[in-house]
């Protein structure tokens, strides 16, 4: 008898911590959640594509986004986590997946870093710029941080000659570009006045980056994909591509390795679906 989507979602309720018994209560719980899931979204996910800290803080599958977020304890816990855990360098936090705020455990960060640098195709930002893969605005920001870091946002705008209000959109776009390429990382937030403190990622995560060099690209993808299935239970190549941006060939090779190891199977039937799914072997 095929599984139903409700069967899968009930299993995800456990691995996503979307039940009261696993609800996150404090920063220690939040840190354990990131380490357990390996990587998760902070505030938003769609169709259970990954665990989400806000959902885990609420202990619900479908929490209602509050009208007054500043008074909501579940949103507040995520805010506290992205401040405190990042400041103590207990996790990585940035727009690593689908340009959304993402937590990554220090155990999985080397794998993500290895793949991102492979995707860049350049060893450093200057090489990336010379190959036409980095904007001139992003280069100016990196030039500034290379000379002095960490730096708060206002000082970084001044140093990169983008302090004028008319340059705000250009600056924000360049900062998003550098975060996506894992060149910079936010390491703190201040509230009086409100601002961010930025550093060069290679300086912040020197130990983890050294560990990434020992991973092949195939090993990095395999490590991530294994934990991905342990979190979501079932998936298809198209979903994996949308989330991680890997090529069809890379996905096929990684799935083949997990199939050979007996971690997953390729014949999971879901009621109402024409195609079969890849899923954890224990589902078969």
N, C-alpha and C positions, 0 to 999 in steps of 0.2 A: 504493500500500500504506500503510495507516494506521500511525502511530507507536505504539509501546508505552509503557507507563508507565516501563519500564526505560530506554528511549531518553531520555525526559525526565529521569529521575533521573541518568543519566550526564552529561547536559548540565549539570544543576544541580550535580553534583559539581565541575565546573569553576568555575562562577560563585559557588558557595558555599565554594570552597576546601577541599573535602572529599577531597582527594587528597594523598599525601605530597609531591608536587612543589610544591604550593602551601601546605603546612602553615605555620602561623604559628610563628615561633621566638622573637620578642622583641617589645618594645613598639613598635618601628618598624614591624614587620610588622602588628601589631594596628592601629596608626593607619592604615596604608595600606589595610587590610581595610575599615575603617569608611568611608574616603574612596572606595574602589572600589565598595562595595555601596551607599553612600549612607545606608542605615539597616539595622540588623540586630538580632536578639535577642542577649542576652548568654549565657544559659545554656540556654534551652529553646525549642524550636519543635516544631510538630506537622505532620506530612505535608508537610514541605518548604515551609511557607508563606512563609518568609523565610530568608536566611542566618543562621547562628548562630555567634558567635565561639568558643564552646567546641568545636563540631564542627570549625571551621577550625583551632583550636589542636591538636586531636587528628589532623587530617588524615584523618578518617574520616566515613562517612555515618551509621554507627550506633555511636558510642562508648558504652562501658558506664560508667554513672555510678559513680565510685569509692566504696568503703565509707568510706575515710578521706580526705575531700576536702582536708584541710590538707596532705597529702603529695603530692597529684596535680599534676604540672607543668602540665597543660593547664587545669585549673580555676584554678591559681595564676596563670597568665598572664592569664586573664580578670579575676581579682581585681586584679592589678597594673594592668591597663589601665583598669579603672573608677576606680582611685585616681589613677594618674599622669596619664593623658590628661585626666581631668576637672579635676584640680588645675591643670594647665597650660592649661586652656581650649582644648584641641585638638579636643574633641568635646562633644556634649551627651549626657548620660546620665540617664535617668529612665524612669518607667513610662508611656511615650508610646503604646504599642500594646498593646491587649488587657490592660492593667494589668500588663504584664510588663516587667522591666528591658530597656531598649532603648538602643542607641547610635545617634545621628544625627550625620552629618557636618555641619560648619559650612556647607557648601554647600547642604545640604537643610534645615537647621534653619529658615531663614526661611519656607519653604513650609509646613512643619508648624505653625509658630507662627501664620502667617496663617490657616490653616484652623481651628486650635483657637480662636482669638479670634473667628472668625466663628461657630463653633459655640456659644461662650459667649453671644454676642449682647450683650456688655457691654464697655465700654472699660477698666474697672478693677474691682477686687474689691468696692468699695463699691457700685457700680452693680449688680454681680452679686448682692450681698447684698440690696439693696433690691428687686430683682426676684424674690427668693425662690429664686435659683439657687446660693446659697452658704450653707452652714450657719453657725450662730452661732459654733461652735467654730473653724471655718476662718477666719472673720472675725477672731476674737481673735488667732489666730496671725499673720495678716497685719498686724493693728494693731501687734503686738509687733515684727515684723520691719521694719515701716515706720519705727518709732521708733529701732531699732538693729539693724543687720545688718552682716556675717553674725553668726550666733549658733549655739552648739552646742545639741544637743538638750535637755540638762538645763536650760540657761538659758531656752530657748524654752518649755519646759513651765512653768517658774516664771512667766515674763512673761505667758503666756496663761492662767494660773490652772488648769493641768491637771497639776500636779506630783504629786498624790496617786496612789498605785498604782491606786486604783479607777478613775482617769480614763485609764489607759493605752490601753484599746481605743478610747475616744472620740478621744483624741489621735491615735493611729495612723490612724484612719479619716479624720480631718480632714486629716492630712498627705498621705494618699493622694489625697484629693479635690483638694488644692491642687496636687499634682504632676500629676495628670491634666488639670487645667485650665491647666497651665503658668503658675502664679503663683509657685511656689518651685522651687528646684533645690538638690540636694546638691552641694557644691563640694569637700568633703574628708572623709576618714575618719581618725580617730585611734584608736590601739590601746592606749594606756596612760593612762587607761582607754579602753575602746572607746566611741566616740561619733561622731556625724556633725556636720558644719558646714553650716549652711543659709543661703541668701541668696535675695533676691527675684530672680526670673529676669530681669526687665526691666533690672535693674542689671548683672547678670552678662553678658548678651548684648546690650548696648546697640547695638552696630554691626549685628549680625545682625537685630535687631528693626527697625532703621531700614530695612534692605534689604527686609524683608518688606512694608513699606508700598507698595513699588513693584509688588508682585505682585497681580494680580486673583485672586479665588478660583478661577476656571477655570484660570488659568496655574499656580497652586500645585498643583492636583490633577493637571494634565497633566504637570507636571515629576515629581511623585512616581510617577504611574502609569507613565510611560515607563521610569523606572529599575526599578520593580517588575517589569515584563515583561522587562527586560534581565537581571534576576536569576533569575526563576522560569520564564521561557520561555513558559508557557501559564497561562491562568486562566479563570475564569468570574465573572460579576457577583456571584454569591452569595459566592464566596471573597473578593472585593474588599470587599464590604460587611462581612463578618465581621472582616476585618483592620483596615480603616480607619474603619468606621462611617459611610461616606458614604451618602446616600440613593440609591435606585434611579435617580432623575432625574439626580443629579450623576454617577453612574457611567456612565449611558448617554451623557451629553453628552461626558464625558472620553474614553470609548471611541470615540465618533464622530470626535472630533478626531484621535486617533491613527490611526484607519482612513483618514481623509482624507489624512493626511500620509504614509501608506504605511509607518508604523512597525509596525503589527500587521495581521493578517487575522482574519476571523471564521469560518474554515472548517477548523480543525485537527481532524482525526479521530484519536481514540485508540482503539486496539483494545479491545473489550469495553465501551466507553462509548456510550450511546445519543445523547447530546448532543454537538455539536461545541464546540470551545473557541476562545477568542481566543488568539492566539499571535504571537510575533515573525514578521515577514514572511518572514524567511530560512528558516523551517521549512516554508513552503508549496512 
